[in-house]
């Protein structure tokens, strides 16, 4: 049975070894033109390059994750109504919930897709570093490159294959760098999830089942990664921390440009648009100013100072004033034909 599962795992992981090693060797070849091929900097930057390529390839999946997360937030009132209606019947509630997900195009599991896709790549890199530290090539890494990769170190004393539980030969320096990277990995994981909940979730969605799921991930995932991180090599910790930083920046951009309605990010975007409109020449309504902060911009139809005014309406006059004005008006000359007035139609008796 163990051999069977080992064969299945090898069948899945072998293509990933070639993909991961191909990308890393490509970056290493370029970096070796101005860095030491056997140095830790060239191999560590190759891992960063691998992270960028993988994350760029996962952008469509990440956008789908954000959209699905937004839909889950927007349908929370409907989910609560279904809970009130079918709370006593779990099977019917599950059926109606799946029907609602299908109608709104929502995938409740889409938030986990980027993580699930990255985990095999993560383990492939982990195994490659572990084998390379023993001089065993993997994928397109040849024997020379595997030896360089396995023995590469930073600052002349910190091997990228070193771990917190096995720091040799770097010793205390490996432990210090590993602790810093584990803390960075844990903090960026927490802040990424916190950013999504605090900026792109409406207040009414913070008490639903989806919010409870997100809160559970917020406080469960960082400790899990921190505990597992003590056994990760320095190179793997760099990969995971770089991935989290990329995710934070990508998520910040998407939430800022396309936030969910009713969320703090949506209100912030509206405020930026008001300020932008104000800078382009809008008029601020003084009634809506509170504490020196402009809360509304009003488009004014009145002409600006110095611009040509509109047509003025004639001033109303009394009958005596109109008679006096007509008497003082200049008479038409002989060359000017008299003005013809239309004949009034006779009233029918």
C-alpha positions in Angstrom: 0.0 0.0 0.0 2.8 2.4 0.9 4.5 1.7 -2.5 1.3 2.4 -4.3 0.9 5.8 -2.7 4.6 6.5 -3.3 4.1 5.7 -7.0 1.0 8.0 -7.2 3.0 10.8 -5.4 5.9 10.4 -7.8 3.6 10.5 -10.8 2.2 13.8 -9.6 5.4 15.4 -8.4 7.8 14.4 -11.2 6.4 17.0 -13.7 6.5 19.7 -11.0 10.2 18.9 -10.4 10.9 19.6 -14.1 8.8 22.8 -14.1 10.3 24.2 -10.9 13.9 23.3 -11.8 13.5 24.6 -15.4 12.4 28.1 -14.2 15.1 28.2 -11.5 17.9 27.2 -13.9 16.7 29.8 -16.4 16.9 32.6 -13.8 20.2 31.2 -12.5 21.7 31.2 -16.0 20.9 34.9 -16.4 22.0 35.9 -12.9 25.3 34.0 -13.3 26.4 36.6 -15.8 27.1 39.1 -13.0 26.8 36.9 -9.8 28.8 34.0 -8.6 27.1 30.8 -10.0 27.9 28.9 -6.8 26.9 31.8 -4.5 23.8 31.9 -2.4 22.7 35.2 -3.9 22.3 33.8 -7.4 20.3 30.8 -6.2 18.2 32.7 -3.7 17.3 35.3 -6.4 16.4 32.4 -8.7 13.9 31.3 -6.0 12.5 34.8 -6.0 12.2 34.6 -9.8 10.4 31.3 -9.5 7.9 32.9 -7.1 7.2 35.8 -9.4 6.6 33.4 -12.4 4.3 31.2 -10.4 2.3 34.1 -8.9 2.0 35.7 -12.3 0.6 32.5 -13.8 -1.9 32.3 -11.0 -3.3 35.9 -11.5 -6.5 34.6 -13.3 -7.1 32.2 -10.4 -6.5 34.9 -7.9 -9.0 37.3 -9.6 -11.6 34.5 -9.6 -10.9 34.0 -5.9 -11.5 37.7 -5.2 -14.8 37.7 -7.2 -16.0 34.6 -5.5 -15.2 36.1 -2.1 -17.1 39.3 -3.1 -20.1 37.3 -4.2 -20.1 35.3 -0.9 -20.2 38.6 1.0 -23.0 40.0 -1.1 -25.3 37.0 -0.7 -24.9 36.7 3.1 -28.3 38.3 3.7 -29.9 35.7 1.5 -28.0 32.9 3.2 -29.3 34.1 6.6 -32.8 34.1 5.2 -32.4 30.5 4.1 -31.1 29.7 7.6 -34.2 31.1 9.2 -36.4 29.3 6.7 -34.7 25.9 6.6 -32.6 25.9 9.7 -34.4 22.8 11.0 -33.7 20.9 7.8 -30.0 20.7 7.0 -30.4 18.8 3.8 -32.9 21.3 2.4 -30.8 24.2 3.5 -27.7 22.7 1.7 -29.8 22.2 -1.5 -31.1 25.8 -1.4 -27.7 27.2 -0.7 -26.1 25.3 -3.6 -29.0 26.6 -5.8 -28.2 30.2 -4.7 -24.5 29.7 -5.4 -25.3 28.4 -8.9 -27.6 31.3 -9.6 -25.1 33.9 -8.5 -22.1 32.2 -10.0 -20.4 31.8 -6.6 -17.9 29.1 -5.7 -17.6 28.8 -1.9 -14.3 26.9 -2.3 -12.6 29.4 -4.7 -10.9 31.2 -1.8 -8.8 28.1 -1.2 -7.8 27.4 -4.9 -4.6 29.5 -5.0 -3.3 27.9 -1.8 -4.2 24.4 -3.1 -2.5 25.0 -6.4 0.7 26.3 -4.7 1.1 23.6 -2.2 2.4 21.0 -4.7 4.9 23.6 -6.0 5.9 24.4 -2.5 6.6 20.7 -1.7 8.4 20.3 -5.0 10.8 23.1 -4.1 11.2 21.7 -0.6 12.2 18.3 -2.0 14.5 19.8 -4.6 16.5 21.7 -1.9 16.6 18.7 0.3 17.9 16.5 -2.4 20.3 19.1 -3.7 21.8 19.5 -0.2 22.7 15.8 -0.5 24.1 16.2 -4.0 21.2 14.5 -5.8 19.9 16.3 -8.9 16.2 16.7 -9.6 14.4 17.7 -12.8 16.7 19.6 -15.2 19.3 20.3 -12.5 22.5 18.5 -13.5 25.0 17.1 -10.9 27.1 20.3 -10.9 24.1 22.6 -10.5 22.6 20.4 -7.8 25.9 20.5 -5.8 26.1 24.3 -6.2 22.4 24.7 -5.1 22.8 22.4 -2.1 26.0 24.1 -0.9 25.1 27.7 -1.7 25.2 30.0 1.3 24.4 33.6 2.1 27.1 36.0 3.5 29.5 33.1 3.4 28.1 31.3 6.5 24.3 30.8 6.1 23.4 27.8 3.8 20.1 28.2 2.0 19.4 24.5 2.7 19.8 25.1 6.5 16.7 24.9 8.8 15.9 26.1 12.3 16.0 22.5 13.6 19.1 21.6 11.6 21.2 24.8 11.4 24.5 23.2 10.7 27.0 24.3 9.4 25.8 27.9 9.9 24.8 27.5 13.6 23.4 30.4 15.4 23.3 32.6 12.2 21.0 30.1 10.5 18.7 30.0 13.5 18.5 33.8 13.6 17.7 34.2 9.9 15.2 31.2 10.1 13.4 32.8 13.0 13.1 36.1 11.2 11.8 34.5 8.1 9.3 32.3 10.0 8.0 35.4 11.8 7.8 37.3 8.4 6.0 34.4 6.8 3.5 34.2 9.7 2.9 38.0 9.9 2.3 38.4 6.1 -0.1 35.4 6.1 -2.1 37.1 8.9 -2.0 40.6 7.4 -3.1 39.3 4.0 -6.2 37.6 5.4 -6.9 40.6 7.7 -6.7 43.0 4.8 -9.4 41.1 3.0 -11.7 41.0 6.0 -11.2 44.6 7.2 -11.3 46.4 3.8 -13.5 44.3 1.5 -16.2 42.9 3.6 -19.5 44.8 4.3 -20.6 45.1 8.0 -23.6 42.8 7.5 -21.3 40.0 6.2 -19.1 40.0 9.3 -21.5 37.9 11.3 -22.4 35.2 8.8 -21.0 31.7 8.3 -18.6 32.9 5.6 -17.2 35.5 8.0 -16.7 32.8 10.7 -14.8 30.7 8.2 -12.6 33.6 7.3 -12.0 34.4 11.0 -11.0 30.8 11.6 -8.5 30.9 8.7 -7.2 34.2 10.0 -6.2 32.8 13.4 -5.5 29.1 12.5 -3.3 29.4 9.4 -0.5 31.6 10.8 0.3 29.3 13.7 0.1 26.2 11.4 2.7 27.8 9.1 4.8 29.0 12.0 5.0 25.4 13.5 5.7 23.9 10.1 8.2 26.7 9.3 10.7 25.4 11.8 11.5 22.5 9.5 11.5 24.6 6.2 14.9 25.4 4.6 15.9 29.0 4.3 15.2 28.9 0.5 11.6 27.6 1.1 11.0 30.3 3.7 12.1 32.9 1.2 9.8 31.5 -1.4 6.8 31.5 1.0 7.5 35.0 2.3 7.9 36.4 -1.2 4.6 34.7 -2.2 2.8 36.4 0.7 4.2 39.8 -0.1 3.1 39.4 -3.7 -0.4 38.4 -2.6 -0.7 41.4 -0.3 0.3 43.8 -3.1 -2.0 42.2 -5.6 -4.9 42.1 -3.2 -4.4 45.7 -2.2 -4.5 46.8 -5.9 -7.6 44.8 -6.7 -9.5 45.9 -3.6 -8.5 49.5 -4.2 -9.6 49.6 -7.9 -12.6 47.3 -7.7 -14.0 47.1 -4.1 -17.2 45.3 -3.1 -20.2 47.7 -2.6 -20.9 48.7 1.0 -17.3 48.0 2.2 -14.8 50.4 3.8 -12.7 50.1 0.6 -15.8 51.1 -1.5 -16.3 54.2 0.7 -12.6 55.1 0.4 -12.8 54.9 -3.4 -15.8 57.2 -3.4 -14.0 59.7 -1.3 -11.0 59.6 -3.6 -13.3 60.2 -6.6 -14.9 63.2 -4.8 -11.4 64.7 -4.1 -10.4 64.1 -7.7 -13.6 65.8 -8.9 -12.9 68.7 -6.5 -9.4 69.2 -7.9 -10.8 69.3 -11.4 -12.9 72.3 -10.6 -16.0 71.1 -8.8 -17.7 73.3 -6.2 -17.8 72.2 -2.6 -21.2 72.5 -0.9 -20.4 74.4 2.4 -23.4 72.9 4.1 -21.8 69.4 3.9 -18.4 70.4 5.3 -17.9 68.9 8.7 -14.7 69.5 10.6 -12.9 70.7 7.6 -13.4 67.5 5.7 -15.3 67.8 2.4 -18.1 65.1 2.2 -19.7 66.1 -1.1 -19.0 67.9 -4.3 -21.8 69.7 -6.2 -21.7 70.5 -9.9 -22.7 74.2 -10.3 -24.6 75.4 -13.3 -23.9 79.1 -12.5 -21.4 80.8 -14.7 -17.9 81.2 -13.3 -16.6 84.7 -12.4 -15.5 86.5 -15.5 -17.4 84.2 -17.9 -20.2 85.5 -20.2 -23.5 85.6 -18.4 -26.7 84.0 -19.7 -29.6 85.9 -21.4 -31.5 88.2 -19.0 -35.3 88.3 -18.9 -37.0 91.6 -19.6 -38.1 93.7 -16.5 -41.9 93.7 -15.9 -43.5 97.1 -16.6 -46.9 98.7 -15.8 -49.3 99.8 -18.6 -48.5 103.5 -18.0 -44.8 102.8 -18.3 -45.3 100.8 -21.5 -47.4 103.7 -23.0 -44.7 106.2 -22.1 -42.0 104.0 -23.6 -43.9 103.6 -26.8 -44.5 107.4 -27.1 -40.8 108.1 -26.7 -39.7 105.4 -29.1 -38.2 106.7 -32.5 -40.6 106.6 -35.4 -39.7 104.4 -38.4 -38.2 106.2 -41.4 -40.0 106.3 -44.8 -37.5 103.7 -46.2 -38.4 101.2 -43.4 -41.5 99.3 -44.3 -44.2 99.2 -41.6 -44.3 96.2 -39.5 -47.2 93.9 -40.3 -49.2 92.5 -37.6 -51.1 89.3 -38.0 -54.9 89.7 -38.3 -56.8 88.5 -35.3 -59.4 85.9 -36.1 -63.0 86.9 -35.3 -64.7 85.2 -32.5 -67.5 83.0 -33.5 -70.8 84.0 -32.1 
